[in-house]
Every structure is written in C-alpha cells, then in structure tokens.
Amino acid sequence: MGGTDARGSVRAFVGSFTSSGGRGILVAEVEPESGALVVTGAAGQLADPSYLTLAGPVLYAVSEAEDGAVAAFDVSGDVPRPLGEPVAVQGAGPTHLAVAEGHVLTANYSSGSVTALPIAPDGTLRPATVVARHEGAGPVADRRSGPHAHQVLPAPGGRWATAVDLGTDSVRIYALDPVSGAPRHHGETPLRPGTGPRHLAFHPTGSHAYVLHELEPVLTVCRWDATTGTLEPLGETPLVPAGTPGPSYPSAIVAAPDGRFLWVAVRGDDTIAVLALDPSGEKAELRTSVPSGGHWPRDLALGPSGRRLYAANERSGDVTWFDLDAESGTPHRSGSVAAPAASCVVFG
C-alpha cells in the first residue's frame, strides 16, 4: 500500500494552500481502532499542493498556481521526498489530478484545460504530451466567461476519462489510447446552464455517475455507458433541504463502496449531505444533512476501513472524521485534528 510506512501503519496525506497558511503536505498516521489522525510531519517544498493522489509508493500533487505544475514524492519513508523537480502542466490553476494509463492527468481551472504528463518507470514525471484546451462559456458572468476544468477522473474499466467543466456546464469524455495511454477528446455531455458542475463520482458498479454542481446545490444523476463512452443525464436531486437560506456551494462527493449512499460536502452552510441511492443507482434522495465539523468543507474522503468519513475544512483549518451509521449512512462526528488551510485528504 503506497502510503504505508515502514512499521506497516496506514497513513493519511493532507493537501493545503500554503498561500493561506498551510504547511504543504501533512502526513498523519491513522489510528486503527478510532480512525484518529496523528500528524507526524509535513513536506513544505511545493506551493499550494491543493490536490493529491497516490500511485503505489509515489504521491502526486498539483501546485495550484498561475504557472501550474505537478510534483512527485516518494512516500516510502517518514516524510515525502521529492522525485525530481515539479513539471509544468502548461496551464493555470490545476485543481485536480488523477493517474490513468501511465499518465498523470490534471484539470486546470484557470486556463480551462486538461493536461497529460507521462509517468516514467521510476515514478518521476516527463514533460506534458497533451494539453487539451476546452472551449465555451456559461451564463454566470463572474464565474463563466470561459472554460474552467475542475476535475479529471478515470472512468471504471480504464478506457475513458471524464473532465468536469464548471465554466461550460458540461462533462467532456476523453478516450485513453490503448497503446500510449494518452487522452484524446471523444465527446461532451451538456448539463443545465448555470449550475456549474464541479466534481463527479461513479457508482461502484460503473453503471452511473453523479455530477455535483457548485453554483446550484443540486446533483445530476447520469447513466454511464462504458462501451460507447457516453454520459446521459437522467434527473436532478437537491443537496440542501428546501428553504435553506444559503448561499450553498457543494464541493466534493463520495460514493459508498456498496452503492447505497452518496456523501456531499456543502460549503456556506458547512454541512455534509447524505443521499440514499435506490438499488438501480438511478435515483438519489436527500435523507439528511449534518454539520461538517468546521468551516468551508472543501474535500471528503472515505477512510481505509470504509466505516469513516473525513472532511477537510479549509477555512477553519482542520480535518474532522465521522463514524458512519451502517444502516442510515449518517455521519457522526468522532474527532478532528488541526490542518491549516486543508484542501484534500488521501489514504494509503
């Protein structure tokens, strides 16, 4: 397991905004019984490592800056060790990254593009081979004057990757070349104008995808066809109870491994929404909302056991963890740890 240290402990890595007081990439041990995080160190070499992903013994982190970059770290030791210099994404403001078919893919928010960086055998990164620039705009002038790719995520099965674009109210589909692994544009699914899609999550069966919107607190349920690489919107579900004063800005979504629940972080009212899925995965129902344990929850992650949920509360500077009720899916706050300007949590 990539983030496991020499003693066999499971660890968490917390990304942060160094420009807002974050320490870089925090490293914490996960207490097996309680799920508590115990911070053991930090790597502060990279500016604004706001999103992280693990691939074996290597941690990849974006640098969410105007001259965006990705850095690779060896995490086999106590503290992440840089593997070479950060590599430019040839885009601005990368907010998300993922590993797919021998590449690190980044979603570059400010420049509205997706970049592919080949991974060398030793885990280091090579210069970008693909920079796919999105086109289009949306009706909300201050956020939508152009494309804003916010997330890039491989689809189950390895043939496709999805890029969620807040600026164009759409999800782009990329085909991953079966030989080189490089992405090429395959199609685009438009969503309701003005909603501002931010992230999506796939059902564990791979049959459906759930698109989370930032500019309206709604979720779009979609059918996913892995044969043709097409995403079909089916309907919307609210993410806050009727009458909630707002403003509400959903930020992150997690699907339960058994396909029964979705959990969504909602900034502004600082809650975690619990949605129940029907057995088909085609219908989502808002069941309840609970406080996120802090202010401005930017990210959610399931813990290693699948029985706990972790919220990175950016503006209160903490990571809070919750025990999940097995029957209802309701999170119950269990503890928290200080993590200034926390933006992302990954486990390994």
N, C-alpha and C positions, 0 to 999 in steps of 0.2 A: 504494500500500500504506500503510495507516494509520500504522504505526509507523516508516516510512522517514523518515530525517532529510533535511536539505537537500542532503547530499552523496550521497544515494541508498543509504546503508547500512541494512541491516536491523537492527532493534533488538529488545531484549527488555525487558519491564517485569515487575518482581518485586514482588508484594504482600507485606505483612508485618504483624505485630502490633506496633504502636507501644507497646502496654501491656507488652510483653515485651522492649523494647529495639530494635525495628525502626525503620528510618529513614523509613518511609512507603512510597512507591512508588519503587523503584530503577529507574534507566534504564541500560541497558548496550548497547553495540554488539556485534554478533555477527561474529566474525572468519570470513570466508567459507570459508577452507580448513580450519581446525581446529575451527570451531564454538565457540571460546572466547568467553566473555562478558567484556567490559571495561567496568566500571562507569564511567559518565560524569557521573552526577548523581543527585539524588533530589528528590522532592516530598513534604514532610512535613506538609502542611496538614491532612490527614484522619486521624482516629483509626482505627486498626486497619483499614486497607484490605486485608482478607484475601483478597478475590477480585476479579479484574479481567476485563474483556472489551473487545475493540476493535471499533469500527464505523467504518471509514474513518479520518478524522483525529481521531476522538474516542475517548478511553478512558473507560470507566465503571468505577467502583469502589464496592463496598459499604463502609460503615462498620459493622463488626460490633460494635455496641454495644446497650445496652438500648433506647435510642431510636434504632433503626436508620435508616440513610439511605443514599442513593446520591449520588455526586458525579460530575460530568462534567469531563473535562480535554481541552483542545486539545493534541495531541501533535505538531503540525506543526513546532514549534521544538525547541530543545535539551532543555528541561525542561518537563514537563507544566504547563500553565497552566489554572487553574480556570475553568470556564464557569459562572458564577453560583454560588449557594450550594448546599450539599448539600440534597437533597429527602427528606423523611421518607417511610419506607415504611409507616408506621402499623403497625409490627410490631417484634419484638425479635430481635436477634441474626441479621441476614441473613448467611448463609454462602456464597451462590452467586447469580450473576446471569447473564442471557443477553439478547441482543437478538432480538426476534421481532416481525415485522409492525408496525413503527413504535413498539414499546414496549420498555422495559427491564423484564424480569420478575425478581423476586427470590424466593429461598426463604428464609424467615425461621424459623430453627431454634427459637429460644426460644419464640416465640408460635405456631409450627405453622401458618404461613400462607404464601400466595403473593400478591405484590403486583404490579400493573401500573402503570408510570409512562409516560405518553405522551412521545415524543421530538419536540421542536419542530424546525422546519426548520433552525435553526442548531446543532442538536445538544444544546441545553440540555434540561433535564427539566421537565415540568409535574407538578403535584400528582397523587397516585395517584387513579386512577379505579376500580380494582378491588382489593379486599383479600379474598381467598378464604380463609376460616378452615377448617382441617381439623378433623376430629373423630375420636376413637378413642384407644386406648391399647394397650400391649403387656405381655407377662408379666415383663419385667425391670424391677423396681420403681424402681431408682435412675436409669434412663435412659428409662423408658417410661410415666411417669404421664400422658402426654398426647401429642399430635402434635408431631413435630419435622421439619418440611420441611428437607431438607438440600441438595437440588439441584433446579434447574428447567432444562429443556433442550428446545429446539425439536426436533421430530421431522423427519426428512428430508421435503421436499415443502412445508412451510410451513403445513399445515392444523392441526397439533396441537402441543401442548407436553406434556412429561411432568414430574411433580413427584415426586421420590423422598422418602418419609417414613419416617425411622428409627423414630419413635415408634409408628406404626400398622402397621409391617411391610407396607407397600403402596406401589404406584405409582399416583398419580392421573393421569388423562388430561384435558387441557384442550383444548377446541376454540377455535381462533382465529377470531374473527368476520371473515368475508371483506370486510366494509366498514370496520369500525373497527379491526380487529386485536386487540381486547380479548379476553382469555381467559374462557371460561365452563366450568364443570365438565361433563365428558362421561361419565366412568366411573372405575372404580377396580379395580386388579388386586391381590388379596391374595397375599402371599408367606408362606413358612413362619414361623410365630410364633417370636419370639425371635432372629431372625437380624439384625435391624437394618439394612435396606437404606440405603445412603448415597449412591451415585452410580450412574449407568448410562452406557453408551456404545452407539451404534448401529453395526451393521455398515455398511461403506461402500456396500453395495447398498441399504440401508434395509430389508432383509428380516428382520433380527433385532436384538434388543437384549440387552445383557449387564449384569445388575444386580449390583453389588458390595455385599457385606454387611460391616458394621463389627463387629457383635457376635459373629459367627462368621466365620472366614476361608473363606468359600465364595462362589461366583459362580453366579447363576441365569441360564441361557440361556433366552431368550424369543423366540417368534415375534411379529413386529410386522406388523399389517395396517393399512396406511396408508389403505385405503379406508374401513374401519369405525372406525378409531381404537381398536383393541383389542390388548392385550398378553397373550400366552398363555405361561405358564411351561412349559418342556419338561424341565428337569432341572438338577441342581446339579453343580458341579465344585469340588474343594478348591483352595485357593490357597497352602497350605503343605504340605510333604511330611509323610507320616504319621509320628507320633512327635515332631513339633516341640513343644517344651515350652511355648512361648507365654509370656504372652498375646500374641495377634496381632490387630492392628486394621487391616484394609485401609482405604485412604483414597482412592485415585484410580485411574482406569482409562483407558487409551488404546488405541484400535484402529488397527492398521496400515492405511494407505490402500489396500493391495492385498487386505485381508481375510484375511491368512494368520496374523496373530498378535494377541494382546492382551498388554499390559503392565500390571501392577498393582503399586502401591506398598503395602507392608505395614509398618505401624508396630509397634513392640515388638521383633520380630526384625530390623527395619530392612533389608528386602530388597525387591527388585523381582522379582516372579514373571513368568515367561514362559509363556504358554499358546499352543498351536497350535490353529488352527481348521481343521475339515475344509472341503472346497470348498463345501458347502451352507451353512456358517455355523451349523449346528445342534448341533455337538459341539465342545467345548473340552477340551483335555487339558493338564494342567500338565507342562511339559517340564523346567524348571529354575528356580532362584532364584539371584540374585546380590546381594551387598551393595549398599545404596543409596548408599554413599559418605559417609554421615553418620548422624545420629540423628533419628528420627521423620520419615520422608518423608511430607509432607502432600499434595504435588501432583506430578504428572507431566505433561510436555508434549513433543510432538514438535517438533523444530527445523524451521526453514524448508525445509531440504533433504529432510526425511523420513528422513534417514540417521542422525540422532542423537536421543537421548532425554535430557531434562533432569529432574532430581529436585530439588524444593525441600525440603531437610532442615531442618525448623523448629527443633528443639532444639539442633542443632549449628551452626545459623546459616550455611548455605551453599547454593549451587546447584551441583550436580555434574552433569557431562554425560558421556554414554556414546556410543561408536560402536556401531552396531547391525550384527551379522553378517547379511548378506543372506540366507544360507541357513537359519540356525537361529533368527534373531531374538534371539540372546543379546546383551545389552548388555555392552560392555567399557569400563570407566572410562577417561576421557581427561583430565579436569581438573575444577577446581572454582574457585569464587570466593566470597568472604565475602559473606553476605547475612543479617544478624541477623534472627532470628525469621521467616525466609522461609516464605511460605504458598502462593504461586501464581506461575506463570510464564506469560506470553503473549508471542507474537511478532507483529511486523508491520513 
